[in-house]
């Protein structure tokens, strides 16, 4: 059974940075595309970034230039470095791979 566990969320001021982590059990990340999504209350879950098995990355236009998704194959972990955070980035961020979802990690950006 695949389990994804996110960490690294928290409270940060506008302009600050956070690095989210997603670790997996029962799934080798390098064999699958892995995504980060985010969701705010009352809105649909939104794709933020994707890293492919080949290591190619794609980003949501709203966060392009402020995000970097990466993968550590040795530790089977996917990271999302978020810089120059804005209050509009406040959301629960979820890791996703194939049909598996993590429990989410809250990111709050204060103005």
C-alpha positions in Angstrom: 0.0 0.0 0.0 1.3 3.4 -1.0 1.7 6.1 1.7 2.7 9.6 1.0 3.6 11.9 3.9 4.1 15.6 3.5 6.0 17.9 5.9 7.5 21.4 6.0 4.5 23.6 6.0 4.1 26.4 8.5 3.6 30.1 9.0 5.8 32.5 7.1 5.7 36.2 6.4 5.2 37.6 2.9 8.4 37.2 0.9 9.5 34.3 2.9 10.4 30.7 1.9 9.4 27.2 2.8 10.5 23.8 1.6 7.9 21.1 1.5 8.9 17.4 1.6 7.0 14.4 0.5 8.3 11.0 1.4 6.8 7.7 0.1 6.5 4.1 1.3 5.4 1.5 -1.1 6.2 3.7 -4.1 9.4 4.4 -5.8 9.1 8.1 -6.9 11.5 7.9 -9.7 9.2 5.5 -11.6 6.2 7.8 -11.5 5.3 11.4 -12.0 4.8 13.2 -8.7 2.8 16.4 -8.3 2.1 19.0 -5.7 -1.4 20.4 -5.5 -2.9 23.0 -3.2 -6.4 23.7 -2.0 -8.0 26.6 -0.2 -11.4 26.3 1.5 -14.3 26.4 -1.0 -12.0 26.0 -4.0 -11.0 23.0 -6.1 -7.6 21.4 -5.7 -5.1 23.1 -8.0 -2.1 21.6 -9.6 1.1 23.5 -8.6 4.0 21.5 -9.9 5.0 18.2 -11.5 8.2 16.3 -11.7 8.4 13.4 -14.3 10.3 10.2 -14.0 12.9 11.7 -16.3 13.2 14.7 -13.9 11.5 17.2 -16.1 9.5 19.8 -14.1 6.3 21.8 -14.9 4.8 24.7 -12.9 1.5 26.4 -12.5 1.8 29.9 -14.0 0.7 31.6 -10.8 3.8 30.3 -9.0 6.3 30.0 -11.9 9.6 31.5 -11.0 9.0 31.1 -7.3 8.9 27.3 -7.2 11.4 24.5 -7.6 10.4 20.9 -7.5 13.1 18.3 -7.1 13.5 14.6 -6.2 16.0 12.8 -4.1 16.0 9.2 -5.4 18.3 7.9 -2.7 15.8 9.0 0.0 12.7 8.5 -2.1 11.6 12.0 -1.4 10.2 14.9 -3.5 10.7 18.5 -2.4 9.1 21.7 -3.3 11.0 24.8 -2.6 8.8 27.9 -2.5 10.2 31.4 -2.5 8.8 34.9 -2.3 5.6 33.6 -0.8 2.5 35.7 -0.9 -0.7 35.6 1.2 -2.5 34.2 -1.9 -0.2 31.1 -1.6 -1.9 30.2 1.7 -3.4 26.7 1.3 -3.1 23.1 2.2 -0.5 21.6 0.0 -0.8 17.9 -1.1 1.6 15.5 -2.6 0.2 13.2 -5.3 1.5 10.2 -7.2 -0.7 8.1 -9.5 -3.7 7.4 -7.3 -2.0 8.2 -4.0 -2.5 11.4 -2.0 -0.8 12.6 1.2 -2.6 14.1 4.1 -1.6 17.6 3.3 0.5 20.2 5.0 -0.8 23.7 5.8 1.1 26.7 4.5 0.1 30.1 5.8 1.6 33.3 4.5 0.9 36.4 6.7 0.8 39.9 5.2 
